[in-house]
Amino acid sequence: MNLYQDLIGISPVVAVSLTALVVVLIEALLRKSENVSFWVSIFGLLVSGYLAVYTYPMYSTAFNGMMAVGGYASFFDFVFVIGALLTILLSKDYLVKRRVNYGEFYVIVLFATSGMMFLASGLDLIITFLGIELMSISLYVLSAFIRTDPKSNEAGLKYLLLGAFATGFLLFGIAFIYGSTATTNLKIISANFGNYQSDFLFWFGAGLILVGFSFKVAAVPFHMWAPDAYEGAPTPASGFMSAVSKASAFAAFVLVFIFGFNGGNEEIRKAIALISSLSMILGNVIAISQTNIKRMLAYSSIAHAGYILIGLASANEMGKQGILYYSLAYVLMQVGAFGVASIVEKEEGKALEIKDYIGLGHRKPLLGVLMSVFMFALTGFPPFAGFVGKYYLFASAVQASMTWLAVLGVVATLVSVYYYLNVVVNMYLKEPSPEVAVNPGDMKISVFGKIAILGSSFGVFIIGIMPSLVMRFFEKLF
């Protein structure tokens, strides 16, 4: 491919990156430019989404095989665009409410999204590293965006320190892989994989990369940063960090371990299964005791990382399809749930306790119904997308003769019923007392907020009852 064709192939990420640079210029040259930055960001993401659809049939590589084009990369590009669009729509009124209405927020979201796109298209470990750093640095700033809030400052600091620590593991792993194979290109590594089966240096590097990625998806025991980071970040950004960045890390996970390392060896798969088990157990058990809605969703996101890791441990076709489907479903479910939380939240970060949701279903019927949809979907009840995603992931474990992992996943899901439905019970079956009741007038739902949460719930329902709408895009990915 020539340069022009290469640029066309990666045009979704080019569109997002150029939009981010344009918004930087707008912020530098115009005063009170928040509205302009908002609309330019929306327009740029819509263009990128169109280009992701346009490039999907290409199934090729760009820049001497360093980046994937079409298929797999375009699918994830579309998922990231959806997540970024929902986040920006939900953020407009939230930033005003928290008195941090700065256009730089949109710049950070756009740069993070472009980093995620590099992760999903990187067929070279150097591209993977560049993508993960661009995404991570943006998210460090995003989590500390509310500078007057001590929790937000703490969130950014913890995320920065532990994230930098994880990056060290990842970079050392890439160095060991290069030392063993004399290349960082995943296609070349995959083609010569038989030469590395007994190479200790190669598998040591693979183990370090596994640790680095496990930090990025907040899997146990590398999850320590996640609850505090998600609690302290602006609420719409928490949804973006916990769902969209997780999807991008799993996109890279699949490229490296399933595509590049041919599913890994038995020891690597066992290690992934162990991390998956610990994540499902710890995430769900600790989520039960949480009284803050953001911390509950944060610990549940650790459990969901465990569910998705089942597909990676299985390392078969059904597992790969389950990861892709669940990535889209989880972005819609989690961003939607955090979106409702951002609307209910009051100034100074108040009304984030689960008890503040008592009676919400009667006083704000739309919010109550939509939050219930997201809670049922996250639990895995049919006919929502969470059920189909978990079915594919658990079935992949059975297919890979890891039935015990599927059984553990089902048991963990049953545990999650308690804390997810606790939110629904509070909204509909408990009488509010004067001191905890949230004034409905405080929860003004703007047009942008309605578009975001209604769109998320509609997506969760539609791809749940018609999973073939998504699954047909998995027939050919590379």
N, C-alpha and C positions, 0 to 999 in steps of 0.2 A: 504493500500500500504506500502511496506517496503521502506527502505531508497533508495535502488537502483532504484526502480520504481519511487519514488518521484523525484530523480535527473534526471531521463530520462524525466519525465513529465515537469520539468522546465528547460530542457536543453537549450532552446533558450537564456534565460537570463544568465544561467551559462556560455555559450559560449561567450557572449558579455563581461561579467564581467572578465572572464579569459583572454580574448584578451586585455582588458584594463590594467590588471596587467602585462601582458607580454610586452606591449608597455611601461609601466612605467619602467620596468627593462631595456628595450632597450635604453630608453632615459638616464637612469642612467649610463649604462655601455659603451655605444658607443658614439663616437664623430661624429657630423654631420650625425645623424641617421634619419633625417626627411624622406628620401625615404624609408628606411626600415620600419619605423613606419607606413608610408602611406600604404605600401603593406600588412603588417601584419594586419592592421585595416580592409582593404578591405577583406582579406581572412577570418578573424574572423566573419565579418558581413555576408559574403556569407554562411559560415557554419551555423550561427545562423538562416539565412533565410531558409536554407534546413531543419534544425531541427524544425522550426515553421511549415513547411509543413508536416513533418514527424509526429509531435505530434498532428496535427489538429484532427484526428479521435478519440482521447482518451476520451474526454468528462468526465473528472473525477476531483478529487481534490488531493492535496498533502499536506503533513505536517499537518495531523489531521484537514483537511478542511480549512486551512488558505489560501491556494492558489488554483486558478482554473487551470486546465490542459486541453489543447486542446481546440477546438471550439473557443469560444469568445477570450480567452487569446492568442491562437496561431494566430488568424486573426490579432489582434492588434500588436502582436510581429512582424508579417510580414510587417505591415504598417510602424512600427518604423524602422525596418531594411532598408526598401526602402528609408525612409527619411534620415537616417544617411548615407547610401551609396551615395545618391545624394549630400548631403552636403559635404562629404569628397572629392568626385570627383571634385566638384566645387571649393573647398578650396585650392587645391594644388597650382595652379598658382596664385590665389588671394593672398595667404599668402606671396608669393615671391614678388608680385607687391607692397604690402603694407609694405614690409620689416619686417614681423613678422613670418617668416617661421620656426616655432618651432613645434617639434613633440608633445609637450604637448597639442596642439589644438586637436589632434586626441584622446588623452587620455580623455579629457573633454567631447568630443562628445560621446565617448563610455560609459563613466560612466553615462552621462545624459540619454543615450538610455537604459541602464540597469535599471535606476530608473523608466523610463516610462514603461518598461515591468513589473516591480513590481506593478505599478499602475493598469495596465490592468488585472493582475491576482490576485490581492489582495481580498480575500473573508473575510478578517479580517481588521478592521479599523487600527490596528497596522501596518500591511503590507502596507496599503494605506499611512499612515503617513511616514513610512520609504521610500517608493518609491517617494513620493512627495518631501521629503527633499533631497534625493540623486539627483533627477533631478534638483531641484531648486538651490542647492549650485553649481552644475556644470554650470548651465546657468548664475548665477551671475558672475562667473569667465569668462565665454565665452563672455558675453556682454562687459566686460572691458578688453578684450584680447589685444587690440591695446594700449599699455600703454603710448605711446607718444602722443596719440590723446586725447585732453581734452574732446571731446564728448563721447569717449568710456569710459573714467574714470567716467564721469557724469552718463552715462547709467548704469554702474555697481553699482554705489552708490545708485541711485534711485531704481533700481531693488532690491538690497539687503535690503534697509530699508523698502520699501513697501511690499516686499515678506516676510520678517520676521514678519511684522505686520499681514499679512494674515495668516501665519502659526499659530500665536497665536489664531486667531479665530477658525481655524480648530482643533487645539489641545483642546481648551476649549469645542468645540462642541463634540468631541470624549469623553471627560471626562463626559459631561452631559449625553450622550447616555449610557455610561457604568454605571453611577450612576442610571439611570432609568431601565436598562435592565439586569445589572450584567453580561454583556458579550459584547465583541466587534466583535463577529463573525456574519457576515451578514446573513448566512444561518439560524442560530438560531434566530436572530432578525426577519427574514422574516417568519419563522415557527410560531412564537408567536406574530405576529404583532397585532392581535386583542386585545391583553392585553394592548397595548400602545396607542390606539386610542384617549383616553381622558387624556393622561399623559402630563401635561404641560412641565415637565422637558425634556421629550423625544423630543417634538417638538421644544422646545427652542434650544436644542442641534442640531437638524436637521437644524434649521435656521442658526446657527453659522457655521455649515459645508457648507451650501449653500453659505454663504458669503466668506468662505475660498476658495472654488472651483471657485467662480465667479472672485476672484482676479487672479487665475491661468489661466483662459480662457480670461482674459482682457475684462470682460463684464461691461457695465455701471451700476452703478457709481464707479466701482472698476477698472477702466481702466487707471488711471492717469499715471502709469509707462510705459505703452506699447510704445507710439510713440517715446519717448526719448530713451528707451532701444533698440528698433529696429533700430533707426537711428544711434546710437553710436556703436552698435555691428558690427563686421566684416560682410559684406553683405551676404555671404552664411550662416553664423550663424543666421542672422536675419530671413531668411527663415525657418531655423530649429526651432528657438524659436517661431516664429509666427504660424507655421503650425503643426509641429510634437509634440511640447510640448502641444499645444492646443488639438490635437487629444488624447493625453494620459490623459489629465485632463477630457475630455469628456468620455473616457473609464471608468475612476473612477467614474465620475458623474452617468453614467448608472448603474454601479455595486451597488453603494450606494443607489441611490434614486429610481431606477426602480426595481432592483433585491432585495436589502436589505429592503427598506422602502415601497415596493409594490406600487411604483408610487407616494408615499407621499399622504397627504390629500389635500383637496380643497384649503386651504390657501397657502400651499407650491407651488402648481401648479400655483396659481394666482401670487404669488411672482416671480416665474420663468418666467411666461408670461410677467410680467411687466419689469423685467430685460431684457428679449429678445426684447421687444418693444423699450425700451430706447437705447439699443445697436444698433439696426438697424437704428433708427432715427439719433442718434448723430454720429455714425460711418460714415454713408453715407454723412450726411450734412457737417461735418467738412472735410471729404476727398475731397470734391469739391474744397475747397480753398487752398489745398496743392500744392506747386510747386516742392517739393522734392519727387522723386519717392519712396524713402524708407518710408517717412512719409505718403505718400498717401496709400501705401500698408499696413502700420501700422494701420491707421484709418479704412481702409476697412476690416482689420482682426477683428476689434472690431465689425463691422457690420456682418461679417460671424459668429462670436460667437453668435450673436443674431439669425441668421438663424438656427444654430444647436440647440440652446436652445428651438426653437419651438418644435422639436421632444421630448425634455425632458418635456416640459410643457404638451404636448399631452399625454405622458405616455402610449402609446398604441404600438401594434406590428409594425405598419407602421412607427411610430415615431422612434422606436428603430432601425429599418432597415435603415431609412433615416440618422440617426446619424452615423451608421457604414459606410454606403456607402459614405456619404459626407466627413467623416474623411479621407478616402483614396483619394478621388477626390481632397480635399483641399490641402493635402500634395503634390500631384503631381502639382497642379496649382500654389500654392504659392511658393514652393521651386523652381519650374521652372522659375517663374517671377523674383524672387530674384537672380536666377542664371544668367539670362540675364543681370540684373542690375549689377551684380558683374563683368561681362565681359566688359560691357560698361564703368564701373567706371575706372577712371585713378588714378595715384599715388596721395597720400595725400587726398584721398576721394573726388576728383573732378569728374565732369561730372555725378552728381547725380540729377541735375535739369531736370524736364520734358522737358524744352526747349532744353536741350542737345540732345534730341532724334529726333530733327527736321532733316528730310532727311535720317534717319538711314535705313529705308526700302530700299532706293535706293543704299546706299553706302555699306551696309552689308545686302544683301537680306535674308540670313539664319536667322540672329538675328531678323530682322524685321518680318519675317513670324512667327517665334516661339513666339516672344513677343506678336504678334497679337493673336495667338492661346490662349495664357495664359490670355490675357485681355478679349477675347470673352468668354472663359470658366468661368472666375471669375464673369463675368456679368451674365452668365446663359443662353447664347445662345445655341440652339441645333446646331449640334449634339454632343456637348461636355459634359463632365461628370457633369459640374456645373448645367446644365439644369435638368438632371435626379435627382440629389441630391436635388435640390430645389423643384422639383415636389413631391418627397416622403415626404419632411418635411412639405410643405404647405398642401398636401393632408391629412397628419396625423392630422393637426390642424382642418381641416374641419370635419374629422372623429370623433374628440373629442369634437365637438360642439364649437370650438373656431375659427369660420370662420373669425371673425374680425382680428385675429392674422395672418391668411393666407393672407387676403387682405392687411394688413399692410406690410407683407413680399414682396408681389408683387409690391406695391408702392415703397418700399425701393429699390427693385431691379431696378425699372425704374430710380430712382435717380442715382443709381450707373452707369447706362449707360453713363452718361455725363463724369465722370472722367476717366473711363476705356477707353472709345473710344477716349477721348482727347489724350491719348498716341498714339493710332493708327493714329489719324489725324495728329499729329506732325510728325510721322515717314513717312507718305506717301503724305500728302496733303499740307505741308508747305515747302517753299523754305528756306534752311539754309542760315544764314548770316555768314560772315567770323568769327565774334567774338564768335559765339556759335557752329559752326560746329566742330564735333569731328572727328579727323583724323582717317580714317579707319585703318591705320597702327598701331594705339594704341590698337586696339581691336583684339589681337591675340587669336583665339579660339583653345585651345589645344585639343588633342584627348579626354582627360578626361572630359573637358567642353562640347564637342560635345555629348559624350555619355550621360552625365547627362541631358542636356536640350532636346536632341532628344528623350531620353527615357521617360522623363516627358511628353512631348507633345504627344508622341505615346500612352502612358498610358491614358492620358486625352481623347484622341480621341476614343481609342478602348473600354474603359469601358463606354464611352458615347453612342456609337452606339450599343454596346452589353452589357448592364448592367447585364444581366443574368450571365455573367462570374463571377461577384462579388456576386450578390444576392443569388445565389444558396448555397453560404457558410453560409447564414443567416438562412437557414431552421432549423438547429439545432445548438445551440450555447452552451448549458449547459448540 
